[in-house]
């Protein structure tokens, strides 16, 4: 068994499963709150259009939520199976956040989601509305607890070291970590960007199909137009929020993880003032950057890093001696590290991944923001562009914020390597707490066992992807008619029979 191979395979496994799971999370969080808003509009106005929107988009949300639950469970088990050394080290801290996420948030989600699904004809409209809001807000708290755990790995706080392991001394410090307070709004804005694009893409496709086939009546066309405009406005606001919250995160990154900041720019040598690299060509992977040429925006990186256009930003080559002095030049002589035991530590993250991951995040986000703004312009006063290209382009645009989210997470996690728990270079956190990724992987697990689990999980996730796409396509094609009774209730004038029919329709998409 080669521990290096086990480490690489374990990282691939966690990367594959996490990225796949994260495709579900932002859509569920963003769409849940939008669906709650749609039902609120129906509750206040009695307009059947909002009820139809609630039912249709709620149906798609449930499919995505179910897949998110299935794929999320695997994440929990990986900490014990593939990363047991990490779990032993951070269990006292990390476990508390997972417990809060599981007991408080996940149980609340499940309870109130069940009441929402089965309560259409059993609960009063006000109580039923409260259930969907409770579920929606619980998804936010769930994200908060997970982000708090991840943020502690990026910036340890609220602990003291006992027998070489961190023990939690203040859960409040954990929940108010500056890193999580910046990450939470950024993540939520990303969720709204995904949900907004989802509404825009599907609604625009439905309208475009109407133009070609006259497949949608005028009433439903208004529903799709309203959904599309709502999604576009949500997208525009979300991307504005992403820009502001991203700026806050950049300044924290400069303070807390200077090597990640340098790797995001493939900045190999210190610059003052430092320009922001828009595009680079050459061998970005070389730490000396001898062949790299960049097209830059002068002064911008200095401002993003420190709010000062003249501030200094240290490069990789200048940071390496500092890291070696603080955290050591060689891995511990631990037999569990195998070939890495006693070897020199490479503190440089994978520069091509961090550099291009950061740019793909910004690039796909910018495309999605431009698309949302374009939708608002081209659909003003009830207009809609005609052409066979509209439907396919609308559907393709759904992918852009998903990709921006994925590349953002890849950059965040890859940029902290070789650490799984990143040390604090400044007094804002607890000093002397870190763990190398090579130390975190489970001992006693063979490369063959790890590879088998990767192949099995990837195959299962592939099947789940086919199932989700099949269900989404089927329900989107079915449209509003698939989720509504023949004579939908309007306002408060709903009789018992129509309520029972509603329940049947809701049950049909709950399974």
C-alpha positions as CSV (number, residue, x, y, z in Angstrom):
1,X,0.0,0.0,0.0
2,X,1.3,3.4,-1.0
3,X,-0.1,6.1,1.3
4,X,0.5,8.7,-1.4
5,X,-1.8,6.8,-3.7
6,X,-4.4,6.4,-1.0
7,X,-4.3,10.1,-0.3
8,X,-4.7,11.0,-4.0
9,X,-7.6,8.6,-4.4
10,X,-9.3,9.8,-1.2
11,X,-9.0,13.4,-2.4
12,X,-10.5,12.5,-5.7
13,X,-13.3,10.7,-4.0
14,X,-14.2,13.6,-1.7
15,X,-13.9,16.0,-4.6
16,X,-16.2,14.0,-6.9
17,X,-18.9,13.4,-4.2
18,X,-18.7,17.0,-2.8
19,X,-19.0,18.7,-6.2
20,X,-21.9,16.4,-7.1
21,X,-23.7,17.1,-3.9
22,X,-23.1,20.8,-4.2
23,X,-25.0,20.8,-7.5
24,X,-28.1,20.0,-5.5
25,X,-27.6,22.3,-2.4
26,X,-27.7,25.8,-3.9
27,X,-30.8,25.0,-6.0
28,X,-32.7,23.6,-3.0
29,X,-31.9,26.5,-0.8
30,X,-32.6,29.2,-3.4
31,X,-35.7,27.5,-4.8
32,X,-37.2,26.8,-1.4
33,X,-37.2,30.4,-0.5
34,X,-38.6,31.5,-3.9
35,X,-41.4,28.8,-3.6
36,X,-42.2,30.1,-0.1
37,X,-42.4,33.6,-1.6
38,X,-44.7,32.4,-4.4
39,X,-47.0,30.7,-1.8
40,X,-47.0,33.9,0.2
41,X,-48.2,35.8,-2.8
42,X,-51.0,33.3,-3.3
43,X,-51.9,33.5,0.4
44,X,-52.1,37.3,0.2
45,X,-53.8,37.8,-3.2
46,X,-55.7,34.6,-3.9
47,X,-54.4,34.8,-7.5
48,X,-54.4,31.2,-8.9
49,X,-51.3,32.1,-11.0
50,X,-49.2,32.1,-7.8
51,X,-50.7,28.8,-6.7
52,X,-49.7,27.3,-10.0
53,X,-46.2,28.7,-9.7
54,X,-45.9,27.3,-6.2
55,X,-47.0,23.8,-7.2
56,X,-44.9,23.6,-10.4
57,X,-41.6,25.0,-8.9
58,X,-42.2,23.2,-5.6
59,X,-42.4,19.9,-7.5
60,X,-39.0,20.5,-9.0
61,X,-37.6,21.6,-5.7
62,X,-38.7,18.3,-4.1
63,X,-37.0,16.2,-6.7
64,X,-33.8,18.1,-6.2
65,X,-34.1,18.0,-2.4
66,X,-34.5,14.3,-2.4
67,X,-31.3,13.8,-4.5
68,X,-29.5,16.2,-2.2
69,X,-30.4,14.2,0.9
70,X,-29.2,10.9,-0.8
71,X,-25.9,12.4,-1.9
72,X,-25.3,14.3,1.3
73,X,-25.5,11.2,3.5
74,X,-22.3,9.9,1.8
75,X,-20.5,13.0,2.9
76,X,-20.9,12.2,6.5
77,X,-19.7,8.6,6.2
78,X,-16.6,9.7,4.3
79,X,-15.2,11.4,7.4
80,X,-15.0,8.0,9.1
81,X,-14.1,5.8,6.2
82,X,-11.6,7.8,4.2
83,X,-10.6,10.6,6.7
84,X,-10.6,9.0,10.1
85,X,-7.4,10.6,11.2
86,X,-8.9,14.0,10.4
87,X,-12.0,13.0,12.4
88,X,-10.0,12.1,15.4
89,X,-8.1,15.4,15.3
90,X,-11.1,17.8,14.8
91,X,-14.0,15.6,16.1
92,X,-14.6,17.7,19.2
93,X,-15.1,20.8,17.0
94,X,-16.3,19.5,13.7
95,X,-18.7,17.0,15.3
96,X,-20.6,19.8,17.2
97,X,-21.4,21.6,13.9
98,X,-22.5,18.4,12.2
99,X,-24.7,17.5,15.1
100,X,-26.3,20.9,15.1
101,X,-26.9,20.6,11.3
102,X,-28.3,17.1,11.7
103,X,-30.5,17.5,14.7
104,X,-31.6,21.1,14.5
105,X,-31.7,21.9,10.8
106,X,-32.1,18.6,9.1
107,X,-34.9,17.3,11.4
108,X,-36.7,20.7,11.1
109,X,-36.4,20.5,7.3
110,X,-37.8,17.0,7.2
111,X,-40.6,17.7,9.6
112,X,-41.9,20.8,8.0
113,X,-41.3,19.6,4.5
114,X,-43.5,16.6,5.3
115,X,-46.2,18.9,6.7
116,X,-46.0,21.0,3.6
117,X,-46.3,18.1,1.2
118,X,-49.2,16.3,3.0
119,X,-50.9,19.3,4.5
120,X,-52.5,21.0,1.5
121,X,-56.0,19.8,2.5
122,X,-55.3,19.2,6.2
123,X,-53.9,22.5,7.5
124,X,-55.2,26.0,7.3
125,X,-53.6,28.2,4.6
126,X,-51.7,30.2,7.2
127,X,-50.3,27.2,9.0
128,X,-49.4,25.5,5.7
129,X,-47.6,28.7,4.6
130,X,-45.7,28.7,7.9
131,X,-44.5,25.2,7.2
132,X,-42.9,26.0,3.9
133,X,-41.2,29.1,5.4
134,X,-39.9,26.9,8.3
135,X,-38.5,24.4,5.8
136,X,-37.0,27.1,3.7
137,X,-35.3,28.9,6.7
138,X,-34.1,25.5,8.0
139,X,-32.2,25.0,4.8
140,X,-30.4,28.3,5.4
141,X,-29.5,27.2,9.0
142,X,-28.3,23.9,7.7
143,X,-26.0,25.7,5.3
144,X,-24.9,28.0,8.2
145,X,-23.7,25.1,10.4
146,X,-21.9,23.4,7.5
147,X,-20.2,26.6,6.6
148,X,-19.2,27.2,10.2
149,X,-17.5,23.8,10.3
150,X,-15.7,24.5,7.0
151,X,-14.8,28.0,8.0
152,X,-13.1,26.7,11.2
153,X,-10.9,24.5,8.9
154,X,-10.0,27.7,7.1
155,X,-9.6,29.8,10.2
156,X,-9.5,28.0,13.6
157,X,-11.2,29.9,16.5
158,X,-12.9,29.1,19.8
159,X,-10.6,26.2,20.8
160,X,-7.6,25.3,22.9
161,X,-5.1,22.6,22.3
162,X,-5.3,19.6,24.8
163,X,-2.9,16.7,24.3
164,X,-2.2,17.8,20.7
165,X,-5.9,18.0,19.7
166,X,-8.2,21.0,19.5
167,X,-11.1,21.1,22.1
168,X,-14.0,23.5,21.7
169,X,-14.1,26.2,24.3
170,X,-16.6,28.6,22.7
171,X,-19.3,27.5,20.3
172,X,-20.2,31.2,20.0
173,X,-16.7,31.9,18.6
174,X,-17.3,29.1,16.1
175,X,-20.6,30.5,15.0
176,X,-19.4,34.1,14.7
177,X,-16.1,33.3,13.0
178,X,-15.3,36.1,10.7
179,X,-14.8,33.6,7.9
180,X,-18.3,32.1,8.2
181,X,-19.9,35.5,8.5
182,X,-18.4,36.4,5.1
183,X,-19.0,32.9,3.6
184,X,-22.7,32.6,4.5
185,X,-24.0,35.6,2.6
186,X,-21.8,34.8,-0.4
187,X,-23.1,31.3,-0.4
188,X,-26.7,32.4,-0.1
189,X,-26.3,34.8,-2.9
190,X,-24.9,32.0,-5.0
191,X,-27.9,29.9,-4.2
192,X,-30.3,32.6,-5.3
193,X,-28.2,33.1,-8.5
194,X,-28.7,29.4,-9.3
195,X,-32.4,29.4,-8.5
196,X,-33.0,32.6,-10.5
197,X,-31.2,31.1,-13.6
198,X,-33.3,27.9,-13.1
199,X,-36.5,29.8,-13.3
200,X,-35.4,31.9,-16.2
201,X,-34.1,29.0,-18.3
202,X,-37.2,26.7,-17.9
203,X,-39.7,29.5,-18.2
204,X,-38.1,30.9,-21.3
205,X,-38.0,27.5,-22.8
206,X,-41.7,27.0,-22.1
207,X,-42.5,30.4,-23.8
208,X,-40.3,29.7,-26.8
209,X,-42.0,26.3,-27.2
210,X,-45.4,28.1,-27.1
211,X,-44.3,30.4,-29.9
212,X,-43.3,27.3,-32.0
213,X,-46.2,25.0,-31.2
214,X,-48.9,27.1,-29.5
215,X,-48.5,24.6,-26.7
216,X,-49.3,27.1,-23.8
217,X,-52.5,29.0,-23.4
218,X,-52.5,32.7,-22.6
219,X,-53.0,32.2,-18.9
220,X,-50.1,29.8,-18.6
221,X,-47.9,32.1,-20.8
222,X,-48.4,34.8,-18.2
223,X,-47.3,32.4,-15.5
224,X,-44.1,31.6,-17.4
225,X,-43.5,35.2,-18.1
226,X,-43.9,36.1,-14.4
227,X,-41.6,33.2,-13.4
228,X,-39.0,34.3,-15.9
229,X,-39.0,37.9,-14.8
230,X,-38.9,36.9,-11.2
231,X,-35.9,34.7,-11.8
232,X,-34.1,37.5,-13.8
233,X,-34.6,40.0,-11.0
234,X,-33.4,37.5,-8.4
235,X,-30.4,36.8,-10.5
236,X,-29.4,40.5,-10.9
237,X,-29.7,41.2,-7.2
238,X,-27.9,38.0,-6.3
239,X,-24.9,38.8,-8.6
240,X,-24.7,42.3,-7.1
241,X,-24.6,40.6,-3.7
242,X,-22.0,38.2,-4.8
243,X,-19.7,41.0,-5.9
244,X,-20.0,42.8,-2.6
245,X,-19.7,39.7,-0.4
246,X,-16.9,38.4,-2.6
247,X,-14.9,41.6,-2.0
248,X,-15.2,41.0,1.8
249,X,-14.0,37.4,1.4
250,X,-11.1,38.5,-0.7
251,X,-9.9,40.9,2.0
252,X,-10.2,38.1,4.6
253,X,-8.3,35.7,2.4
254,X,-5.5,38.3,2.1
255,X,-5.3,38.4,5.9
256,X,-5.9,34.8,6.8
257,X,-4.5,32.8,3.9
258,X,-2.0,34.9,1.9
259,X,-0.8,31.9,0.0
260,X,-4.3,31.3,-1.4
261,X,-4.5,34.9,-2.4
262,X,-1.1,34.6,-4.3
263,X,-2.1,31.3,-5.9
264,X,-5.5,32.8,-7.1
265,X,-3.4,35.3,-9.1
266,X,-0.5,33.0,-9.9
267,X,1.5,35.8,-8.3
268,X,4.9,34.3,-7.9
269,X,6.7,37.5,-6.8
270,X,5.7,40.3,-4.5
271,X,4.1,43.4,-6.2
272,X,3.4,46.9,-4.8
273,X,1.0,48.0,-6.1
274,X,-0.4,44.7,-7.5
275,X,-2.5,44.4,-10.6
276,X,-5.4,41.9,-11.0
277,X,-4.6,39.3,-13.7
278,X,-7.5,39.1,-16.2
279,X,-5.8,36.4,-18.3
280,X,-2.4,34.7,-18.3
281,X,-0.6,32.6,-20.8
282,X,2.5,30.5,-20.4
283,X,3.2,27.8,-17.8
284,X,1.2,28.9,-14.8
285,X,2.1,25.7,-13.0
286,X,5.7,26.8,-12.5
287,X,6.2,28.4,-9.1
288,X,8.8,30.8,-10.5
289,X,6.4,32.0,-13.2
290,X,9.3,32.6,-15.6
291,X,7.2,32.0,-18.7
292,X,3.9,33.5,-17.5
293,X,2.6,36.7,-19.1
294,X,-0.5,38.3,-17.8
295,X,-3.0,40.9,-19.0
296,X,-3.7,42.9,-15.8
297,X,-5.9,45.7,-14.4
298,X,-3.4,47.9,-12.6
299,X,-3.9,48.5,-8.8
300,X,-7.0,46.3,-8.6
301,X,-5.5,43.3,-6.7
302,X,-4.1,45.7,-4.1
303,X,-7.6,47.1,-3.6
304,X,-9.2,43.7,-3.5
305,X,-6.7,42.5,-1.0
306,X,-6.5,45.4,1.4
307,X,-8.9,48.2,0.3
308,X,-5.8,50.3,-0.7
309,X,-4.7,50.6,-4.3
310,X,-1.0,51.0,-3.2
311,X,-0.8,48.1,-0.7
312,X,1.7,45.3,-1.1
313,X,0.6,41.7,-2.1
314,X,3.2,39.0,-1.4
315,X,4.0,36.4,-4.0
316,X,4.5,32.7,-3.7
317,X,8.3,32.9,-3.7
318,X,8.3,35.4,-0.8
319,X,5.7,33.5,1.2
320,X,7.4,30.1,1.0
321,X,10.3,30.9,3.4
322,X,7.7,32.3,5.9
323,X,5.7,29.2,5.8
324,X,8.7,27.0,6.1
325,X,9.9,28.9,9.1
326,X,6.5,28.8,10.9
327,X,5.2,25.3,10.0
328,X,8.3,23.3,9.2
329,X,10.4,22.3,6.2
330,X,9.6,18.6,6.3
331,X,6.7,16.3,7.0
332,X,6.9,14.6,10.4
333,X,8.8,11.3,10.4
334,X,5.6,9.3,10.9
335,X,5.4,5.9,9.3
336,X,1.7,6.5,8.6
337,X,2.8,9.0,6.0
338,X,4.7,6.4,4.0
339,X,6.8,7.9,1.3
340,X,6.0,11.4,2.5
341,X,7.5,10.8,6.0
342,X,10.4,13.2,6.5
343,X,10.0,14.6,2.9
344,X,10.1,18.3,2.2
345,X,6.7,20.0,2.3
346,X,5.4,21.8,-0.8
347,X,3.4,24.8,0.4
348,X,2.5,25.9,-3.1
349,X,-1.1,25.0,-4.1
350,X,-1.8,23.7,-7.6
351,X,-1.4,27.0,-9.4
352,X,-3.3,26.1,-12.6
353,X,-6.3,24.9,-10.7
354,X,-6.4,27.9,-8.3
355,X,-5.7,30.5,-11.0
356,X,-8.1,29.2,-13.6
357,X,-10.7,28.0,-11.0
358,X,-10.9,31.6,-9.7
359,X,-11.3,33.0,-13.3
360,X,-13.9,30.4,-14.3
361,X,-15.9,31.3,-11.2
362,X,-15.9,35.0,-12.1
363,X,-16.3,34.3,-15.8
364,X,-19.4,32.0,-15.5
365,X,-20.8,34.3,-12.8
366,X,-20.4,37.3,-15.1
367,X,-22.1,35.5,-18.0
368,X,-25.0,34.5,-15.8
369,X,-25.4,38.1,-14.5
370,X,-25.3,39.4,-18.0
371,X,-27.9,36.9,-19.1
372,X,-30.3,37.9,-16.2
373,X,-29.9,41.6,-17.1
374,X,-30.5,40.7,-20.8
375,X,-33.7,38.8,-20.0
376,X,-35.0,41.9,-18.1
377,X,-34.3,44.1,-21.1
378,X,-35.6,41.8,-23.8
379,X,-38.8,40.9,-22.0
380,X,-39.8,44.3,-20.8
381,X,-43.5,45.3,-21.4
382,X,-44.5,41.7,-22.1
383,X,-42.0,41.2,-25.0
384,X,-40.2,38.0,-25.8
385,X,-37.5,37.4,-28.4
386,X,-38.4,35.0,-31.2
387,X,-36.2,32.5,-32.9
388,X,-35.3,28.8,-32.6
389,X,-32.2,29.6,-30.7
390,X,-34.1,31.1,-27.7
391,X,-35.2,27.8,-26.1
392,X,-31.8,26.0,-26.3
393,X,-29.9,29.1,-25.2
394,X,-32.2,29.6,-22.2
395,X,-31.7,26.0,-21.1
396,X,-28.0,26.2,-21.5
397,X,-27.8,29.4,-19.4
398,X,-29.0,27.4,-16.4
399,X,-25.6,25.8,-16.2
400,X,-23.6,29.1,-15.8
401,X,-24.3,29.8,-12.1
402,X,-23.9,26.1,-11.2
403,X,-20.5,26.2,-12.8
404,X,-19.5,29.4,-11.1
405,X,-20.5,27.8,-7.7
406,X,-18.5,24.6,-8.4
407,X,-15.4,26.4,-9.5
408,X,-15.6,28.7,-6.5
409,X,-15.6,25.8,-4.2
410,X,-12.8,24.0,-6.0
411,X,-10.7,27.1,-5.7
412,X,-11.6,27.5,-2.0
413,X,-10.6,24.0,-1.1
414,X,-7.6,23.6,-3.4
415,X,-6.2,26.9,-2.5
416,X,-5.5,25.9,1.2
417,X,-3.4,22.9,0.3
418,X,-1.3,21.3,1.7
419,X,-3.4,22.0,4.8
420,X,-6.8,20.5,5.6
421,X,-6.9,22.7,8.7
422,X,-5.2,26.0,7.8
423,X,-3.0,27.7,10.4
424,X,-3.6,31.3,11.4
425,X,-0.9,33.8,10.3
426,X,-2.4,36.6,12.3
427,X,-3.9,37.2,15.9
428,X,-7.5,37.0,14.7
429,X,-7.6,33.2,15.4
430,X,-6.0,30.6,17.6
431,X,-2.3,30.1,16.8
432,X,-0.5,26.8,16.5
433,X,-3.5,24.8,15.1
434,X,-3.1,23.1,11.7
435,X,-3.2,19.7,10.1
436,X,-1.6,18.6,6.8
437,X,-4.0,16.9,4.3
438,X,-1.5,14.0,4.1
439,X,-2.0,13.4,7.9
440,X,-5.8,13.4,7.6
441,X,-6.4,10.3,5.5
442,X,-7.4,7.0,7.1
443,X,-4.6,4.6,8.0
444,X,-5.0,0.9,7.2
445,X,-7.1,1.5,4.1
446,X,-5.5,0.2,0.9
447,X,-5.4,2.0,-2.4
448,X,-7.5,-0.8,-3.9
449,X,-10.3,-0.4,-1.3
450,X,-10.3,3.3,-1.8
451,X,-10.4,3.0,-5.6
452,X,-13.2,0.5,-5.4
453,X,-15.3,3.0,-3.3
454,X,-14.5,5.8,-5.8
455,X,-15.7,3.7,-8.7
456,X,-18.8,2.5,-6.9
457,X,-19.8,5.9,-5.7
458,X,-19.2,7.5,-9.1
459,X,-21.3,4.8,-10.8
460,X,-24.1,5.3,-8.3
461,X,-24.0,9.0,-8.6
462,X,-24.0,8.7,-12.4
463,X,-27.3,6.6,-12.1
464,X,-28.7,9.2,-9.7
465,X,-27.9,12.0,-12.2
466,X,-29.8,10.1,-14.9
467,X,-32.7,9.7,-12.6
468,X,-32.8,13.4,-11.6
469,X,-32.5,14.6,-15.2
470,X,-35.2,12.2,-16.3
471,X,-37.6,13.3,-13.6
472,X,-36.8,17.0,-14.2
473,X,-37.4,16.7,-17.9
474,X,-40.6,14.8,-17.4
475,X,-42.1,17.2,-15.0
476,X,-41.0,20.3,-16.9
477,X,-42.6,18.9,-20.1
478,X,-45.7,18.1,-18.1
479,X,-46.0,21.7,-17.1
480,X,-48.6,23.2,-14.8
481,X,-51.3,20.7,-15.8
482,X,-49.3,17.8,-14.2
483,X,-49.5,19.4,-10.8
484,X,-52.9,21.2,-10.7
485,X,-56.4,19.8,-10.4
486,X,-58.8,20.4,-13.4
487,X,-60.4,23.4,-11.6
488,X,-57.8,24.9,-9.3
489,X,-59.1,26.8,-6.2
490,X,-59.0,30.5,-6.3
491,X,-58.4,32.4,-3.1
492,X,-60.5,31.2,-0.2
493,X,-63.3,29.8,-2.3
494,X,-62.0,26.2,-2.4
495,X,-64.3,23.4,-1.6
496,X,-63.5,20.2,0.1
497,X,-63.4,18.2,-3.1
498,X,-60.9,20.4,-4.8
499,X,-58.8,20.3,-1.7
500,X,-58.7,16.5,-1.8
501,X,-57.8,16.6,-5.4
502,X,-54.9,19.0,-4.6
503,X,-53.7,16.5,-2.0
504,X,-53.7,13.8,-4.6
505,X,-51.7,15.9,-6.9
506,X,-49.2,16.8,-4.2
507,X,-48.8,13.2,-3.3
508,X,-48.2,12.3,-6.9
509,X,-45.0,14.4,-7.0
510,X,-43.9,13.5,-3.5
511,X,-43.0,10.0,-4.6
